[in-house]
């Protein structure tokens, strides 16, 4: 595998099978296990881009290959499918997890 660059591969993540109560804290970590940097990591909720700090959602880049999404106080608006998209010059991949809210 020395030829060409390696597209990103994301480790699975999950909010868990159980619904979260409103007001509770929830979060997931999107970790790119392999892939050539620079890698762009983006998040969407129900296919809409998530902007850090908006709608009570914080996105923190821990490293060039790791991004954490946190919701300090979950609301009904946060229910749905969160998607982490990792992209580099070789390609892109994504992982999703559904957040269920009581």
MMTF fields as JSON, N, C-alpha, C and O atoms, coordinates in Angstrom:
{
  "mmtfVersion": "1.0.0",
  "mmtfProducer": "UNKNOWN",
  "numBonds": 407,
  "numAtoms": 408,
  "numGroups": 102,
  "numChains": 1,
  "numModels": 1,
  "chainsPerModel": [1],
  "groupsPerChain": [102],
  "chainIdList": ["A"],
  "bondAtomList": [4, 2, 8, 6, 12, 10, 16, 14, 20, 18, 24, 22, 28, 26, 32, 30, 36, 34, 40, 38, 44, 42, 48, 46, 52, 50, 56, 54, 60, 58, 64, 62, 68, 66, 72, 70, 76, 74, 80, 78, 84, 82, 88, 86, 92, 90, 96, 94, 100, 98, 104, 102, 108, 106, 112, 110, 116, 114, 120, 118, 124, 122, 128, 126, 132, 130, 136, 134, 140, 138, 144, 142, 148, 146, 152, 150, 156, 154, 160, 158, 164, 162, 168, 166, 172, 170, 176, 174, 180, 178, 184, 182, 188, 186, 192, 190, 196, 194, 200, 198, 204, 202, 208, 206, 212, 210, 216, 214, 220, 218, 224, 222, 228, 226, 232, 230, 236, 234, 240, 238, 244, 242, 248, 246, 252, 250, 256, 254, 260, 258, 264, 262, 268, 266, 272, 270, 276, 274, 280, 278, 284, 282, 288, 286, 292, 290, 296, 294, 300, 298, 304, 302, 308, 306, 312, 310, 316, 314, 320, 318, 324, 322, 328, 326, 332, 330, 336, 334, 340, 338, 344, 342, 348, 346, 352, 350, 356, 354, 360, 358, 364, 362, 368, 366, 372, 370, 376, 374, 380, 378, 384, 382, 388, 386, 392, 390, 396, 394, 400, 398, 404, 402],
  "bondOrderList": [1, 1, 1, 1, 1, 1, 1, 1, 1, 1, 1, 1, 1, 1, 1, 1, 1, 1, 1, 1, 1, 1, 1, 1, 1, 1, 1, 1, 1, 1, 1, 1, 1, 1, 1, 1, 1, 1, 1, 1, 1, 1, 1, 1, 1, 1, 1, 1, 1, 1, 1, 1, 1, 1, 1, 1, 1, 1, 1, 1, 1, 1, 1, 1, 1, 1, 1, 1, 1, 1, 1, 1, 1, 1, 1, 1, 1, 1, 1, 1, 1, 1, 1, 1, 1, 1, 1, 1, 1, 1, 1, 1, 1, 1, 1, 1, 1, 1, 1, 1, 1],
  "groupList": [{"groupName": "UNK", "atomNameList": ["N", "CA", "C", "O"], "elementList": ["N", "C", "C", "O"], "formalChargeList": [0, 0, 0, 0], "bondAtomList": [1, 0, 2, 1, 3, 2], "bondOrderList": [1, 1, 2], "singleLetterCode": "X", "chemCompType": "L-PEPTIDE LINKING"}],
  "groupTypeList": [0, 0, 0, 0, 0, 0, 0, 0, 0, 0, 0, 0, 0, 0, 0, 0, 0, 0, 0, 0, 0, 0, 0, 0, 0, 0, 0, 0, 0, 0, 0, 0, 0, 0, 0, 0, 0, 0, 0, 0, 0, 0, 0, 0, 0, 0, 0, 0, 0, 0, 0, 0, 0, 0, 0, 0, 0, 0, 0, 0, 0, 0, 0, 0, 0, 0, 0, 0, 0, 0, 0, 0, 0, 0, 0, 0, 0, 0, 0, 0, 0, 0, 0, 0, 0, 0, 0, 0, 0, 0, 0, 0, 0, 0, 0, 0, 0, 0, 0, 0, 0, 0],
  "groupIdList": [1, 2, 3, 4, 5, 6, 7, 8, 9, 10, 11, 12, 13, 14, 15, 16, 17, 18, 19, 20, 21, 22, 23, 24, 25, 26, 27, 28, 29, 30, 31, 32, 33, 34, 35, 36, 37, 38, 39, 40, 41, 42, 43, 44, 45, 46, 47, 48, 49, 50, 51, 52, 53, 54, 55, 56, 57, 58, 59, 60, 61, 62, 63, 64, 65, 66, 67, 68, 69, 70, 71, 72, 73, 74, 75, 76, 77, 78, 79, 80, 81, 82, 83, 84, 85, 86, 87, 88, 89, 90, 91, 92, 93, 94, 95, 96, 97, 98, 99, 100, 101, 102],
  "secStructList": [7, 7, 1, 1, 7, 7, 7, 7, 3, 3, 7, 7, 7, 7, 7, 7, 1, 1, 7, 5, 7, 6, 6, 7, 7, 3, 3, 3, 3, 3, 3, 3, 3, 3, 7, 7, 1, 1, 7, 3, 3, 3, 3, 3, 3, 6, 6, 3, 3, 7, 7, 6, 6, 4, 4, 4, 3, 3, 3, 3, 3, 3, 3, 6, 6, 3, 3, 3, 3, 3, 3, 1, 1, 7, 7, 4, 4, 4, 7, 3, 3, 3, 3, 3, 3, 3, 3, 3, 6, 6, 3, 3, 3, 3, 3, 3, 3, 3, 3, 7, 5, 7],
  "xCoordList": [0.731, 0.0, 0.759, 0.264, 1.95, 2.668, 2.152, 2.371, 1.471, 1.032, -0.303, -1.221, -0.397, -1.652, -1.911, -1.188, -2.949, -3.268, -4.448, -5.21, -4.579, -5.556, -6.797, -6.689, -7.985, -9.201, -9.52, -9.048, -10.317, -10.59, -11.433, -12.25, -11.218, -12.063, -12.415, -11.529, -13.731, -14.199, -14.602, -15.282, -14.172, -14.594, -16.082, -16.555, -16.831, -18.245, -18.436, -17.619, -19.525, -19.88, -21.386, -22.124, -21.838, -23.264, -23.675, -22.933, -24.862, -25.471, -26.073, -26.499, -26.109, -26.717, -28.134, -28.746, -28.643, -29.963, -31.09, -32.201, -30.805, -31.859, -32.07, -31.11, -33.325, -33.583, -32.956, -32.795, -32.607, -32.055, -33.192, -34.025, -33.229, -34.226, -33.808, -32.618, -34.797, -34.465, -33.749, -34.066, -32.773, -31.985, -30.734, -29.838, -30.673, -29.482, -28.362, -28.576, -27.159, -25.976, -25.778, -25.955, -25.413, -25.161, -24.001, -23.757, -23.296, -22.194, -21.602, -21.782, -20.894, -20.197, -18.857, -18.653, -17.957, -16.638, -16.474, -16.68, -16.102, -15.836, -14.329, -13.623, -13.853, -12.424, -12.085, -12.584, -11.233, -10.766, -9.599, -8.528, -9.82, -8.795, -7.642, -6.482, -7.976, -6.911, -7.296, -8.472, -6.292, -6.502, -5.413, -4.901, -5.061, -3.994, -4.514, -5.566, -3.76, -4.089, -3.595, -2.652, -4.185, -5.255, -6.621, -6.978, -7.367, -8.712, -9.685, -9.468, -10.75, -11.818, -12.915, -13.397, -13.318, -14.379, -15.576, -15.466, -16.727, -17.943, -19.055, -19.044, -20.012, -21.158, -22.454, -22.566, -23.435, -24.779, -25.795, -25.542, -26.938, -28.083, -29.258, -29.701, -29.756, -30.837, -30.492, -31.321, -29.238, -28.696, -28.435, -28.011, -28.677, -28.367, -27.016, -26.753, -26.151, -24.853, -25.016, -25.876, -24.181, -24.172, -23.049, -21.909, -23.391, -22.388, -22.088, -22.997, -20.803, -20.374, -21.002, -20.941, -21.607, -22.19, -23.64, -24.299, -24.155, -25.551, -26.451, -26.056, -27.658, -28.667, -28.172, -28.571, -27.292, -26.842, -25.87, -25.631, -25.302, -24.378, -22.95, -22.693, -22.03, -20.628, -19.832, -19.985, -18.987, -18.101, -16.67, -16.295, -15.886, -14.514, -13.576, -13.755, -12.576, -11.572, -10.448, -9.709, -10.32, -9.305, -7.954, -6.914, -7.972, -6.737, -7.054, -8.22, -6.041, -6.336, -7.288, -7.877, -7.449, -8.29, -9.445, -10.129, -9.667, -10.719, -11.552, -11.016, -12.879, -13.799, -14.854, -15.387, -15.151, -16.146, -17.361, -17.232, -18.546, -19.786, -20.462, -20.615, -20.87, -21.506, -22.742, -22.751, -23.788, -25.014, -25.188, -25.516, -24.969, -24.969, -26.355, -26.485, -27.383, -28.76, -29.629, -30.021, -29.921, -30.647, -32.074, -32.75, -32.516, -33.88, -34.518, -33.841, -35.838, -36.555, -35.983, -35.959, -35.523, -34.983, -33.751, -33.387, -33.114, -31.871, -32.108, -31.156, -33.346, -33.58, -33.322, -33.57, -32.815, -32.573, -31.205, -30.552, -30.791, -29.571, -28.415, -28.431, -27.414, -26.185, -25.201, -25.024, -24.572, -23.61, -22.293, -22.244, -21.218, -19.878, -19.277, -19.228, -18.824, -18.248, -16.774, -16.42, -15.932, -14.497, -14.062, -14.436, -13.273, -12.915, -11.452, -10.941, -10.784, -9.452, -9.329, -10.313, -8.12, -8.003, -8.231, -8.466, -8.161, -8.353, -9.826, -10.194, -10.662, -12.07, -12.73, -12.183, -13.925, -14.629, -15.406, -15.696, -15.738, -16.59, -17.389, -17.075, -18.423, -19.224, -19.694, -19.741, -20.037, -20.645, -21.824, -21.765, -22.901, -24.075, -24.485, -24.152, -25.21, -25.851, -27.125, -27.16, -28.171, -29.431, -29.514, -29.237, -29.906, -30.17, -31.673, -32.434, -32.086, -33.501, -33.719, -32.938, -34.787, -35.066, -36.434, -37.411, -36.495, -37.774, -38.607, -39.716],
  "yCoordList": [-1.226, 0.0, 1.272, 2.241, 1.373, 2.649, 3.593, 4.802, 3.05, 3.893, 4.564, 3.937, 5.849, 6.571, 6.89, 6.436, 7.675, 8.041, 7.227, 6.648, 7.195, 6.337, 7.147, 8.161, 6.706, 7.409, 7.166, 6.188, 8.045, 7.909, 6.675, 6.238, 6.133, 5.069, 5.435, 5.668, 5.487, 5.981, 4.82, 3.892, 4.882, 3.885, 4.075, 5.21, 2.977, 3.114, 3.86, 3.745, 4.622, 5.271, 5.179, 4.968, 5.337, 5.208, 6.016, 6.114, 6.593, 7.239, 6.205, 6.546, 4.942, 3.892, 3.607, 4.409, 2.452, 2.028, 2.709, 2.847, 3.134, 3.688, 5.169, 5.894, 5.621, 7.048, 7.872, 7.398, 9.114, 10.058, 10.97, 11.375, 11.291, 12.236, 13.66, 13.973, 14.525, 15.928, 16.494, 16.158, 17.363, 17.953, 17.171, 17.68, 15.921, 15.113, 15.45, 16.122, 14.965, 15.179, 13.985, 12.837, 14.254, 13.173, 13.565, 14.748, 12.574, 12.877, 11.642, 10.521, 11.872, 10.788, 11.318, 12.524, 10.383, 10.726, 10.103, 8.903, 10.93, 10.455, 10.356, 11.363, 9.127, 8.887, 8.254, 7.181, 8.932, 8.393, 7.462, 7.903, 6.159, 5.175, 5.172, 5.003, 5.362, 5.448, 6.432, 6.729, 6.92, 7.916, 8.956, 9.278, 9.481, 10.468, 11.857, 12.286, 12.55, 13.94, 14.835, 14.45, 16.006, 16.612, 15.953, 15.598, 15.801, 15.239, 16.292, 16.882, 16.511, 17.409, 16.569, 15.613, 16.925, 16.199, 17.128, 18.217, 16.671, 17.475, 16.64, 15.412, 17.322, 16.663, 17.174, 18.349, 16.277, 16.702, 16.059, 15.002, 16.709, 16.153, 16.139, 17.183, 14.939, 14.771, 15.483, 16.173, 15.291, 15.81, 17.312, 17.844, 18.011, 19.437, 19.629, 19.007, 20.495, 20.718, 21.25, 22.09, 20.75, 21.235, 22.252, 21.994, 23.419, 24.456, 24.504, 24.554, 24.488, 24.477, 25.627, 26.78, 25.308, 26.324, 26.639, 27.31, 26.165, 26.433, 25.306, 24.14, 25.666, 24.705, 23.843, 22.687, 24.426, 23.712, 22.577, 21.745, 22.536, 21.46, 22.008, 23.006, 21.34, 21.72, 20.676, 19.475, 21.139, 20.245, 20.644, 21.811, 19.669, 19.931, 19.01, 17.792, 19.598, 18.8, 18.476, 19.366, 17.203, 16.794, 16.591, 16.82, 16.162, 15.902, 15.99, 16.134, 15.908, 15.955, 14.855, 14.967, 13.783, 12.675, 12.381, 11.369, 13.255, 12.989, 14.231, 15.304, 14.074, 15.154, 14.646, 13.548, 15.455, 15.08, 15.984, 17.2, 15.376, 16.131, 15.953, 14.831, 17.077, 17.011, 17.893, 19.004, 17.375, 18.129, 18.188, 17.183, 19.364, 19.487, 19.213, 18.565, 19.71, 19.507, 19.135, 19.992, 17.846, 17.33, 17.879, 17.951, 18.266, 18.715, 17.845, 17.062, 17.994, 17.21, 17.464, 16.57, 18.7, 19.064, 18.255, 18.178, 17.656, 16.93, 15.488, 14.787, 15.037, 13.647, 13.473, 14.373, 12.292, 12.021, 11.41, 10.917, 11.455, 10.775, 11.765, 12.7, 11.532, 12.31, 11.579, 10.364, 12.339, 11.75, 12.482, 13.712, 11.703, 12.265, 11.913, 10.745, 12.933, 12.747, 13.134, 14.239, 12.212, 12.485, 12.468, 11.574, 13.454, 13.622, 14.0, 14.844, 13.357, 13.814, 13.716, 13.449, 13.93, 13.985, 12.626, 12.545, 11.564, 10.223, 9.797, 8.879, 10.46, 10.074, 10.504, 11.294, 9.964, 10.309, 9.1, 8.17, 9.131, 8.1, 8.717, 9.815, 8.019, 8.551, 7.438, 6.271, 7.818, 6.916, 7.647, 8.862, 6.925, 7.562, 6.884, 5.723, 7.616, 7.066, 7.844, 9.066, 7.131, 7.789, 8.137, 7.31, 9.386, 9.813, 9.78, 10.482, 8.954, 8.881, 9.714, 9.637, 10.509, 11.415, 11.108, 10.955, 11.021, 10.803, 12.073, 12.079],
  "zCoordList": [0.0, 0.0, 0.0, 0.576, -0.607, -0.604, -1.682, -1.607, -2.677, -3.783, -3.48, -2.951, -3.823, -3.633, -2.181, -1.294, -1.942, -0.578, -0.061, -0.835, 1.24, 1.911, 2.28, 2.969, 1.824, 2.225, 3.697, 4.277, 4.308, 5.74, 6.053, 5.243, 7.236, 7.766, 9.204, 10.026, 9.507, 10.802, 11.699, 11.263, 12.962, 13.945, 14.253, 14.308, 14.457, 14.79, 16.115, 17.029, 16.2, 17.463, 17.644, 16.682, 18.88, 19.154, 20.368, 21.345, 20.296, 21.457, 22.405, 23.509, 21.979, 22.79, 22.322, 21.617, 22.727, 22.273, 23.041, 22.528, 24.272, 25.112, 24.813, 24.548, 24.855, 24.671, 25.795, 26.92, 25.464, 26.432, 26.885, 26.073, 28.167, 28.663, 28.337, 28.298, 28.102, 27.847, 29.067, 30.208, 28.798, 29.868, 30.209, 30.883, 29.738, 30.008, 29.028, 28.019, 29.35, 28.54, 27.603, 28.011, 26.356, 25.403, 24.505, 24.267, 24.016, 23.115, 22.476, 22.952, 21.388, 20.686, 20.191, 20.046, 19.938, 19.414, 18.041, 17.86, 17.077, 15.72, 15.553, 15.52, 15.449, 15.362, 14.013, 13.674, 13.256, 11.98, 12.276, 12.694, 12.053, 12.404, 11.409, 11.784, 10.142, 9.153, 8.062, 7.851, 7.385, 6.35, 6.416, 7.488, 5.247, 5.166, 5.537, 5.064, 6.39, 6.702, 5.565, 4.875, 5.339, 6.138, 5.907, 4.784, 6.998, 6.95, 7.48, 8.539, 6.731, 7.169, 7.801, 7.193, 9.036, 9.725, 9.889, 10.452, 9.382, 9.46, 10.091, 10.014, 10.712, 11.331, 10.714, 10.365, 10.582, 10.202, 11.144, 11.723, 11.287, 12.012, 11.049, 10.572, 10.769, 9.79, 8.476, 7.883, 8.043, 6.775, 6.76, 5.734, 7.873, 7.935, 8.626, 9.655, 8.06, 8.697, 10.123, 10.388, 11.035, 12.412, 12.542, 12.153, 13.097, 13.328, 14.815, 15.644, 15.142, 16.54, 17.312, 16.884, 18.457, 19.316, 19.022, 19.816, 17.885, 17.55, 18.033, 18.045, 18.429, 18.88, 20.04, 20.185, 20.868, 22.057, 21.794, 22.669, 20.584, 20.223, 20.143, 19.469, 20.841, 20.816, 20.039, 20.263, 19.13, 18.38, 18.713, 18.602, 19.117, 19.533, 18.77, 18.765, 18.126, 17.421, 18.39, 18.811, 18.744, 19.711, 19.057, 19.676, 17.805, 17.079, 15.594, 15.229, 14.72, 13.28, 12.814, 11.738, 13.615, 13.195, 14.152, 14.001, 15.131, 16.105, 16.373, 16.646, 16.291, 16.588, 17.562, 17.397, 18.58, 19.58, 19.442, 19.297, 19.49, 19.484, 20.832, 21.315, 21.446, 22.755, 22.793, 22.264, 23.431, 23.675, 25.186, 25.817, 25.767, 27.229, 27.809, 28.848, 27.132, 27.595, 26.397, 25.605, 26.284, 25.122, 25.091, 26.117, 23.889, 23.661, 22.588, 21.921, 22.429, 21.408, 20.007, 19.161, 19.784, 18.464, 18.09, 16.917, 19.078, 18.822, 18.389, 18.044, 18.4, 18.016, 16.529, 15.727, 16.178, 14.765, 14.529, 15.448, 13.275, 12.856, 12.763, 11.963, 13.605, 13.555, 12.648, 12.744, 11.777, 10.834, 10.95, 10.951, 11.049, 10.989, 9.632, 9.245, 8.92, 7.585, 7.635, 8.046, 7.213, 7.153, 5.694, 4.934, 5.312, 3.911, 3.778, 4.514, 2.822, 2.435, 0.926, 0.236, 0.407, -1.055, -1.71, -2.916, -0.918, -1.483, -1.508, -2.241, -0.714, -0.682, 0.614, 1.383, 0.836, 2.067, 2.57, 1.817, 3.861, 4.433, 5.562, 6.02, 6.014, 7.105, 8.015, 7.627, 9.221, 10.198, 10.805, 10.996, 11.114, 11.673, 12.975, 13.211, 13.818, 14.993, 15.258, 15.112, 15.65, 15.943, 17.425, 18.293, 17.689, 19.058, 19.29, 18.624, 20.242, 20.589, 21.849, 22.798, 21.849, 22.961, 23.541, 22.808, 24.851, 25.534, 25.545, 26.078]
}
